[in-house]
Amino acid sequence: MTPIEAIQDVINTYNRVVDDREFDRLHEVFDGESRYWLHGRILTGVDAVIAGLARNFDDGRLSRHWTANTSISDVDATSARAVSDMFFMEPRDGMWVMTIVGRYHDSFRHTGERWVIAERRTTYVAIPNAVSDLVTRDWRDPEP
């Protein structure tokens, strides 16, 4: 597997692990030095990431993450960067609804054995409240 393929696999694994609520598997994508900015908090180390995400999703709701337009850059033997558009969907009123649109800004580290997310920051483009908001909002002129 090339470094770019391995990094893309880390991004995909994160999405599936969170959506399937298999938080212990986050050891596959983070390590003890990883940092994750989550809703205004900085989680440092894989155990803190696991605890933070488990708390965030402790209400039993279903979700699906999709990442697209991933651009992986600055790849060398030990580090890389990636930017991915992120879409988060949840079931509401019998249908899947996009509830968050954002972007992941990731840096990666090669540990000697595998690639891990060294740092993840999420910026939110939109957090629509309902389907009508998704349909009627003028996406060309984002609100400040």
N, C-alpha and C positions, 0 to 999 in steps of 0.2 A: 504494500500500500504506500503511495506517495505521501509526503507530508500534507499536501493540500487535501487529499482524500481522507487522511486520518483526522485532520482538523474538522472537515465537514462532518465526519462521523461523530466527533465529540459534540458538535452543535446539535445534530439530530438525536443523539442519545439523551442529551439534556431534556429535550422536548418530550420524548417518550417517557422517560423516567418520571418527570413531574406529572405528566398527564395520567400515567398509570399509578401514581402515588407510591412508587417504589423508591422512596427517598434514600434508603441505604445504598442504592446503586449510584448515588451521586459521587461516591468514591471513585467511580470510573471517569468522571469528568472534572473533578476538583481535587486538590490535595491540601495538605496542612497549611500551606502558605497562600492559598487562593483568597482573593477578596471579591466580594459581591455587594454592590450597592443595591439594596432592596427597600423600596418605599422610604427613603430618607435615612436608612441605617446602613452601616458598613458591617458586613458579616465577614469575619476573617477566619479562614480555615474551614475545611470540609465539614467538620462537626457543627460549626456555627451555621453554615449554609443549610445543612440538613435540618437543624432545629428551626431555623427561620422559615424555610419553605414548608415544613410540616405544619408549623403554626399558621402560616398564611393559607393553607389549604385544608385546615382541620374541620371544615364544615361539611365535608362529604360531597361537595358539588363536583360535577363532571367538567372536564375542560379538554381543549385541544389547542396546542401551539402549532403554528406553522411559521417557518422562516423562509424567506425568499430573497432574491437579489443579493445573495451573500457575495461579498467581495473580500477575498483573502489576499493579504499583501505582506510585504516586508518579511518574507519567509527566509529564515536561515536555519542553521543546524539546531538552534536552541530556542528560538522565539518566532512569533508571527503575530499578525493582527488580522481582525476580521470585522466587518460591519454587515449586519443582516437586518432586513426589515422583518418585523415580528407581528404576527396576528394571533390574537387570543380569542377563542370562541367558547361559549357556554350554551347549554340548552336552556331555552326560555319559552314558555307557552307552546311546547311541542315542536320547536324548531331550533336549530343552532343559530346563534346570533353572535356577531363579532362585538366583543365588549372592550377590547383594547387593541389599539394600533400603535406600534412603537418601533424602536430600533435598538438592537443590541450592539454595543461597542465592546469588543472583546480583545484581550491580548492573551496569547497562549505561550506556554512554556513546555519545552520537551524535557522530561525528567531523566532521560537516559533510557527509559523503557517505553514511555508513552507520552502523548500530548495531553495536556490538561488546560483548563481555563485558568489563567493566572489572575485575570481581573475581568469582571463583567460589570458594565454600567448600562442601564436601560434608560432611554429617553422616550417619553410618551408623546405621540403625535396627536392622538385622540383617544378619549375614553367615552364613547357614546353611551347614552343611558337606555336607549330603546331602538328598535328597528326604525321607527319614524325618524329618529335623529340621523341614522345612517343614510336614509333616503333623501332627506330634505336639506341637510347641511351643505353649504357651499364649501367644498374641500379645496377650492383654488385660493381662498383667502382665509387662512387659519386665524382664529381668534388669538389675540396676544396673551 
